[in-house]
Amino acid sequence: MSEHWKDLSEQTGQSTDAIQKWEFSFKKVGAAVEDAARAFDMLEEAKKAAMEDSGPAGDAARRKLTGLGLSPAEIAAMRGPELLNAAGGRYDPENEASRQGAVDMFGVKRGGKIMAGAREYA
C-alpha cells in the first residue's frame, strides 16, 4: 500500500502523510483516495480556465469554483488539494446551494461524496 501512496503523492504533489489522511477521510464516506486525486485535477483544470479564459468557459469555471464557497483570491493562490480542503471546510450537506456547488463542480454521482470526503479531511 505504501507504493500506492507514493505514486499518488508524486501525481498530486501532496506528501504521503497527506495522501493517507485523504484516503482515510474518503474511505469514511465510501469513496476512494483516487476520487480525491481526480477532484484535485478537476479543480486545477477549473482554476486554469477561470484564470486564463475571459470567455464563456472561464465564466463557467469561475461559477463552479465560487459555487464551492471559494473566493477569487483563494482560487488564485491555491492548488487543487488546498482548494478541495478549503471547499470541504465550508461544505454543508444540509444547504441546497452548497450541495448544488458540489454537483456543478464534480457531477451528480460524485459531487456529494467528494465534498463529504473533503469535509472529513478539513
C-alpha positions in Angstrom: 0.0 0.0 0.0 2.9 2.4 0.7 3.9 2.3 -3.0 0.3 3.3 -3.9 0.6 6.3 -1.5 4.0 7.2 -3.1 2.5 7.1 -6.6 -0.4 9.3 -5.6 2.0 11.6 -3.7 4.0 12.1 -6.9 0.9 12.6 -9.0 -0.7 15.2 -6.7 2.3 16.9 -5.1 1.0 16.0 -1.7 3.0 14.3 1.0 2.4 10.6 1.6 1.1 11.6 5.1 -1.5 13.9 3.4 -2.4 11.2 0.9 -3.0 8.8 3.8 -5.2 11.4 5.5 -7.2 12.0 2.3 -7.6 8.2 1.9 -8.8 7.8 5.5 -11.3 10.7 5.1 -12.6 9.5 1.8 -13.0 5.9 3.0 -15.1 7.1 5.9 -17.7 8.3 3.3 -17.5 5.3 1.0 -15.1 6.9 -1.6 -11.6 6.2 -2.6 -8.4 8.3 -2.5 -8.4 8.2 -6.3 -11.6 10.2 -6.1 -9.7 12.9 -4.3 -6.9 12.8 -6.8 -9.5 13.2 -9.6 -11.1 16.1 -7.7 -7.6 17.8 -7.4 -7.2 17.5 -11.2 -10.7 18.9 -11.9 -10.1 21.8 -9.6 -6.8 22.5 -11.3 -8.5 22.5 -14.7 -11.2 24.8 -13.5 -8.7 27.1 -11.9 -6.7 27.3 -15.1 -9.9 28.1 -17.1 -11.0 30.6 -14.5 -7.7 32.4 -14.5 -6.8 32.3 -18.2 -10.1 32.3 -20.2 -12.2 35.5 -20.3 -14.9 33.9 -22.4 -17.8 31.6 -21.5 -15.6 28.7 -20.4 -13.8 30.9 -17.9 -17.1 32.3 -16.6 -18.4 28.7 -16.1 -15.2 27.7 -14.3 -15.4 30.8 -12.0 -19.1 30.0 -11.2 -18.2 26.4 -10.4 -15.3 27.4 -8.1 -17.2 30.2 -6.3 -20.2 27.8 -6.0 -17.9 25.7 -3.7 -17.5 28.8 -1.5 -14.1 29.7 -2.8 -13.1 33.3 -3.2 -11.2 34.7 -6.2 -8.2 35.3 -4.0 -8.2 31.6 -2.8 -8.7 30.4 -6.4 -5.6 32.4 -7.5 -3.4 31.4 -4.6 -4.2 27.7 -4.0 -3.6 24.4 -5.8 -6.1 21.6 -6.2 -5.6 19.9 -2.8 -5.8 23.2 -1.0 -8.8 24.2 -2.9 -10.6 21.0 -2.0 -9.6 21.3 1.6 -10.9 24.9 1.8 -14.2 23.9 0.0 -14.6 20.9 2.2 -14.4 23.1 5.3 -17.3 25.1 4.0 -19.4 22.3 2.6 -22.8 22.0 4.3 -24.8 19.0 3.1 -28.0 20.5 4.6 -27.6 23.6 2.4 -29.0 23.4 -1.1 -26.6 25.9 -2.6 -23.7 24.0 -1.1 -24.9 20.7 -2.5 -25.5 22.3 -5.9 -22.0 23.7 -5.9 -20.7 20.2 -5.4 -22.8 18.8 -8.2 -21.9 21.6 -10.6 -18.2 21.0 -10.0 -17.9 17.3 -9.7 -21.2 15.9 -11.1 -24.4 14.3 -9.8 -22.9 10.9 -8.9 -19.6 12.1 -7.3 -20.3 15.6 -6.0 -21.7 14.7 -2.7 -19.2 12.0 -1.9 -16.2 14.1 -2.9 -17.4 17.0 -0.8 -18.2 14.7 2.1 -14.7 13.3 2.0 -13.2 16.8 1.8 -15.3 17.8 4.8 -13.9 14.9 6.7 -10.4 15.9 5.7 -10.9 19.5 6.7 
